Amino acid sequence: MRQKKQSTGIGKPAGKSEKPPRNAGKLRKPAPPISAERWVNQTIIQAVRERADAVHIEPRDKGLTVRLRVNGALRTIPAPEMSLQPGVIARIKTMSKMNVAEERIPQDGRIGVVVDGGENDFRVSSFPIVWGESVVMRRFDRTGIVPIDRVGFLPAVMTKVRAMTAKPRGVILVAGPTGSGKTTVLYGIVNELSAGERKIITIEDPIEYLLDRVTQSQVNIRAGYNYLTSLRSVLRQDPDVIMLNELYDAETAQVAFQAALTGQLVLSTIHANEASEAINRLLEMGIEPFLVATGLEGVIAMRLVRLICPSCKYSYRLGAKASRVLGLKPGQKLYKGRGCPQCNNTGYKGRIGIYEVMPITDEIRDLVVTRPHPGAVRKLARKAGVTTLLEDGLEKVKAGTTTIDEVIREAARTLSSTLP
């Protein structure tokens, strides 16, 4: 008599003649835990593919918080297990050539990676906090320089910019907060000028893009080669145009303005909220008013606003109250993004600049000598036809490029509470 076979199925009665499953009697191996190195690599790849501006890794009491800044907005992404926190921070510091053993002071470094065939640079900053070290990796895409005519200048504003950069001497400043696109515009201007017959020398830390027909110099603070010493040496290299990343201190700014008075065109950036405030910032740094008045040729203030996603863009009519506040026509046809997979349901994809371009007129020069309040300079600039950040942004709103919310957020925060 043939004995009945026992079933291998869990919870099934014995005696059923069933064909045992293919994997019967085999235990599935658990997936191997992800390593800190692999997690860091995957996060960098994700940041590059989503064109993130930065990766924020922040230790908390119960683990890491990881966020990507995409188009200027932060978005939380899955974090690794808490046990990986020391390994993740150590891995990033090793890749960026920081001192892994030093956790008490801030450090800076740099990572260069190739993702999907494209070169990408990350500027890395570590910062000691109560739960460990916060790390921010800011991404710089090295796929190419954005041409100056593709950064968002309106035609009339573009004419003013080119008129300023065509001058043989003087200082031209790009103003705005950190992350407002100043460096992108500065490189675009230098790249366009390099097509001419002028010798251009840059002093940078770090060199973010390699430019043809441009002599570029990397600052080395540890070796004693700083902005001031390099700028003084550059003047003996017979340049026509000098570019500095930023006017970092009063001494550097003083030499830059003296160079402009001796016949060079100097391009740089400065932290100021609007064009008229850049003059006040220079005076606060200790630059003599007569140097500012005679040397400064123009200021380009800017912000970045998000572009409406073309895949989910739709039109609507502006309400009467908002029309009155913003000075637009009642019932103006405007655009928004609904949110879709193409834009991670944000309604935005990409960014563009809004600008306030202020050439220095004779009236402004006469006023600067008196150490004026920014409001007085602003009034003269408006009289000379300078378009404000808000006005420039509203032109892009009417063109369907961006939204009112974006322009209000970046250029007119005080008006946000009056909108319906």
C-alpha positions in Angstrom: 0.0 0.0 0.0 1.5 3.3 -1.1 1.9 5.9 1.6 0.5 9.3 1.1 2.9 12.1 0.6 3.0 15.0 3.0 2.2 18.4 1.5 4.9 21.1 1.6 2.3 23.9 1.6 2.0 25.7 4.9 -1.5 25.4 6.4 -2.7 22.8 3.8 -4.0 19.4 5.0 -1.9 16.3 4.3 -3.0 13.8 1.7 -3.6 16.3 -1.2 -1.7 15.1 -4.2 -0.3 18.5 -5.4 2.8 19.2 -7.3 5.2 20.9 -4.9 6.1 24.5 -5.8 9.4 25.0 -7.6 11.0 26.7 -4.6 9.6 24.3 -2.0 11.9 23.8 1.0 14.1 26.8 0.1 14.4 29.8 2.3 14.7 33.2 0.6 17.9 35.1 1.5 17.2 38.6 2.8 18.4 41.4 0.6 21.9 42.5 1.6 21.9 45.8 3.5 22.9 48.8 1.5 26.4 50.1 2.4 27.2 53.8 3.1 29.3 53.9 -0.1 26.6 52.6 -2.2 24.0 54.9 -0.7 26.2 58.0 -1.3 26.8 56.9 -4.9 23.1 56.4 -5.6 22.2 59.7 -4.0 24.7 61.6 -6.2 23.4 59.8 -9.3 19.8 60.8 -8.3 20.8 64.4 -7.7 22.5 64.6 -11.2 19.6 62.9 -13.0 17.0 65.2 -11.3 19.2 68.2 -12.0 19.2 69.1 -8.3 20.9 72.3 -7.2 22.1 70.7 -3.9 21.9 67.7 -1.6 21.3 68.4 2.1 22.2 65.7 4.6 21.2 66.7 8.1 21.7 64.5 11.2 18.8 64.5 13.7 18.2 62.7 17.0 16.5 59.8 15.3 18.5 59.5 12.1 19.4 61.4 8.9 17.1 63.8 7.0 18.1 64.0 3.3 16.7 66.6 1.0 17.3 67.6 -2.6 17.0 71.2 -3.7 15.4 71.1 -7.2 14.6 74.3 -9.0 15.3 76.2 -5.7 12.8 74.2 -3.6 13.7 71.5 -1.1 12.2 68.0 -1.3 12.7 65.2 1.2 14.0 61.8 -0.1 14.4 58.5 1.7 17.3 58.5 4.1 19.6 55.6 5.0 19.3 53.7 8.3 20.5 55.5 11.4 23.4 53.0 11.7 24.8 54.3 8.4 25.1 57.9 9.5 28.8 57.9 10.5 29.7 55.9 7.4 27.7 58.3 5.0 29.4 61.4 6.4 32.8 59.8 6.4 32.4 58.6 2.8 31.4 62.1 1.6 34.3 63.7 3.5 36.7 61.2 2.0 35.5 61.7 -1.5 35.8 65.5 -1.1 39.3 65.2 0.4 38.3 66.6 3.8 39.9 65.5 7.1 37.6 62.6 8.2 38.9 62.7 11.8 38.1 66.4 12.3 34.5 66.9 13.3 34.7 70.0 15.4 35.1 72.7 12.8 33.5 73.4 9.3 35.4 72.1 6.3 35.1 72.6 2.5 35.9 70.2 -0.3 35.0 69.2 -3.8 33.9 66.1 -5.6 34.1 65.5 -9.4 32.0 62.7 -10.8 30.9 61.4 -14.2 27.2 60.4 -14.4 25.7 59.1 -17.7 28.7 60.4 -19.6 28.5 63.9 -18.2 31.0 65.6 -15.9 29.5 67.1 -12.7 31.2 69.0 -9.8 29.9 69.1 -6.3 31.1 71.8 -3.9 30.9 70.2 -0.4 30.5 71.9 3.0 30.5 70.1 6.4 29.2 72.0 9.4 29.2 70.8 13.1 25.8 70.7 14.7 24.3 69.2 17.8 23.6 65.8 16.3 26.9 65.4 14.3 27.9 67.0 11.0 25.5 68.6 8.5 26.8 68.2 4.9 25.6 70.1 1.9 26.8 69.2 -1.6 26.1 71.9 -4.2 26.1 70.7 -7.8 27.7 72.5 -10.7 26.8 71.1 -14.1 29.8 71.2 -16.4 27.9 70.3 -19.6 28.4 73.9 -20.8 28.1 77.6 -20.2 24.6 79.2 -20.6 24.9 81.9 -23.4 24.1 85.3 -22.1 21.1 85.6 -24.4 19.5 82.5 -22.9 19.5 83.5 -19.2 16.3 85.5 -19.4 17.2 89.0 -20.3 14.3 90.9 -22.0 15.4 92.5 -25.3 15.6 96.0 -24.0 17.5 94.9 -20.9 19.9 92.8 -23.0 20.7 96.0 -24.9 21.7 97.7 -21.7 23.8 94.8 -20.6 25.7 94.7 -23.9 26.2 98.5 -23.8 27.8 98.2 -20.3 30.1 95.3 -21.2 31.2 97.0 -24.4 32.9 99.7 -22.3 36.7 99.5 -22.2 37.0 100.2 -18.5 35.0 100.3 -15.3 33.5 97.9 -12.8 30.4 95.8 -13.6 28.8 93.9 -10.7 26.2 91.1 -10.6 24.3 91.4 -7.4 22.0 89.0 -5.5 21.9 86.5 -2.6 23.7 83.1 -2.6 22.2 80.8 -5.2 20.6 83.5 -7.3 22.5 82.7 -10.5 25.2 85.4 -10.3 28.1 83.1 -11.4 26.1 81.7 -14.4 25.5 85.3 -15.7 29.1 86.3 -15.0 30.4 83.3 -17.0 28.0 84.0 -19.8 29.3 87.6 -20.1 32.9 86.5 -20.0 32.3 83.8 -22.6 30.7 86.4 -25.0 33.5 88.9 -24.5 36.1 86.2 -25.2 35.0 86.1 -28.8 36.5 89.6 -29.3 40.1 90.8 -29.3 40.4 91.6 -25.6 42.7 89.6 -23.3 40.6 88.2 -20.4 42.1 86.9 -17.1 39.9 85.4 -14.4 40.8 84.9 -10.7 38.6 82.1 -9.3 38.0 79.8 -6.3 37.1 77.3 -7.6 37.4 77.4 -11.4 33.9 76.1 -12.3 34.1 76.2 -16.2 37.1 76.0 -18.5 36.8 78.8 -21.1 38.5 79.0 -24.5 40.6 82.1 -25.2 40.5 83.0 -21.5 43.4 82.9 -19.0 42.1 81.4 -15.8 43.9 81.4 -12.4 43.0 79.3 -9.3 43.3 80.9 -5.9 45.4 78.9 -3.4 44.8 80.2 0.1 47.0 77.7 1.8 49.9 78.7 -0.4 49.3 82.4 0.3 47.9 83.0 -3.1 44.7 84.9 -2.3 42.5 87.2 -4.3 44.4 90.3 -3.3 47.9 89.1 -4.2 46.6 87.5 -7.4 44.8 90.7 -8.5 47.9 92.8 -8.0 49.9 90.3 -10.1 47.3 90.1 -12.8 47.7 93.9 -13.5 51.3 93.1 -14.7 49.8 90.6 -17.3 48.4 93.3 -19.5 44.7 92.3 -19.3 41.8 94.1 -20.9 39.2 92.3 -18.8 39.5 90.9 -15.3 36.9 88.6 -13.7 36.8 87.9 -10.0 34.4 85.4 -8.4 33.4 88.0 -5.8 34.6 91.2 -4.1 35.3 89.3 -0.8 36.8 92.2 1.2 37.6 95.9 1.2 41.2 95.5 0.1 40.3 93.4 -2.9 37.5 95.7 -3.9 39.8 98.7 -3.5 42.4 97.2 -5.9 39.6 96.2 -8.3 38.3 99.8 -8.5 41.9 101.1 -8.9 42.4 98.7 -11.8 39.2 100.0 -13.4 40.5 103.5 -13.2 43.8 102.5 -14.9 42.0 101.1 -18.0 40.6 97.6 -17.2 37.1 96.3 -17.3 36.5 94.4 -14.1 33.6 91.9 -13.7 32.6 90.5 -10.3 29.7 89.7 -8.0 28.5 91.2 -4.7 25.9 90.2 -2.2 23.1 92.8 -2.4 19.3 92.6 -2.6 18.9 95.1 -5.5 21.0 97.2 -7.8 20.9 100.4 -5.7 21.9 98.5 -2.5 25.1 97.4 -4.2 26.4 100.9 -4.1 25.6 101.2 -0.4 27.4 97.8 0.2 30.5 99.1 -1.5 30.5 102.2 0.7 30.0 100.1 3.8 33.1 98.0 2.8 35.1 101.2 3.0 35.5 102.0 -0.7 35.9 105.8 -1.1 32.8 107.4 -2.6 34.8 109.0 -5.4 36.2 105.6 -6.4 32.7 104.1 -6.6 31.4 107.1 -8.4 34.1 107.2 -11.1 34.8 103.4 -11.4 31.4 101.7 -11.3 29.7 101.4 -14.7 26.7 99.3 -13.9 25.0 96.8 -11.6 22.9 93.7 -12.6 20.7 92.6 -9.7 19.0 89.2 -10.2 16.9 86.4 -8.8 15.9 83.0 -10.1 12.3 82.0 -10.6 10.9 78.6 -11.6 9.7 78.0 -15.1 6.2 76.6 -15.6 6.3 72.9 -16.6 5.4 72.7 -20.3 3.8 69.2 -19.8 1.1 70.3 -17.4 0.7 74.0 -18.2 -2.8 75.5 -18.3 -4.3 79.0 -18.5 -6.6 80.9 -16.1 -7.9 84.4 -15.7 -6.5 86.8 -13.1 -8.9 88.1 -10.4 -9.8 91.8 -10.2 -8.1 92.4 -6.8 -4.8 90.8 -7.8 -4.9 92.8 -11.1 -5.2 96.0 -9.1 -2.3 95.1 -6.8 0.0 94.1 -9.6 -1.0 96.7 -12.1 -2.2 94.1 -14.7 -5.3 94.2 -16.8 -8.4 92.7 -15.2 -9.0 89.2 -16.5 -5.4 88.9 -17.8 -4.8 85.5 -19.2 -2.0 83.8 -17.2 -0.6 80.3 -16.8 0.2 77.7 -14.1 1.3 74.1 -13.9 -1.1 71.5 -12.6 1.7 69.1 -11.5 2.6 65.9 -13.3 5.3 63.1 -13.2 7.5 65.2 -15.5 7.9 67.9 -12.8 7.5 65.7 -9.7 4.0 67.2 -9.3 5.4 70.7 -8.6 4.1 72.4 -11.7 7.6 73.8 -12.4 10.6 72.6 -14.4 13.8 74.6 -14.8 14.6 78.2 -13.8 15.2 81.5 -15.4 16.4 84.9 -14.2 14.5 88.1 -13.4 16.7 91.2 -13.5 17.2 94.8 -12.5 19.9 96.4 -14.7 21.2 99.8 -13.5 23.7 101.6 -15.7 25.5 104.4 -13.7 24.4 107.8 -15.1 26.1 111.1 -14.4 23.3 112.0 -12.0 23.9 108.8 -10.0 27.7 109.5 -9.9 27.1 113.0 -8.5 24.8 111.5 -5.9 27.2 108.7 -4.8 29.9 111.2 -3.8 27.5 112.4 -1.0 27.1 108.8 0.5 23.4 108.6 -0.3 20.7 106.4 1.2 19.8 103.5 -1.2 16.3 105.0 -1.6 17.8 108.1 -3.2 19.8 106.1 -5.7 16.7 103.9 -6.4 14.7 107.0 -7.2 17.3 108.3 -9.6 17.5 104.9 -11.3 13.8 104.7 -11.7 13.8 108.2 -13.3 16.5 106.9 -15.7 14.2 104.1 -16.8 15.5 101.1 -14.8 13.1 98.2 -14.7 12.7 96.7 -11.2 12.9 93.0 -10.4 9.1 92.9 -9.9 8.4 94.6 -13.3 10.8 92.3 -15.1 9.2 89.3 -13.4 5.7 90.4 -14.3 6.7 90.6 -18.0 7.7 87.0 -17.8 4.4 86.2 -16.1 2.4 87.8 -18.9 4.5 85.8 -21.4 3.6 82.6 -19.7 7.1 81.8 -18.6 6.6 81.8 -14.8 3.9 82.4 -12.3 2.8 85.3 -10.1 3.6 83.3 -7.0 7.2 82.8 -8.1 7.7 86.5 -8.8 6.1 87.6 -5.6 8.3 85.1 -3.6 11.5 86.4 -5.1 10.9 90.1 -5.9 8.0 91.5 -3.9 7.6 89.7 -0.6 5.9 92.6 1.0 3.0 92.3 -1.5 2.3 88.7 -0.9 -0.1 89.4 2.0 -2.3 91.6 -0.2 -3.0 89.0 -2.9 -6.3 87.2 -2.7 
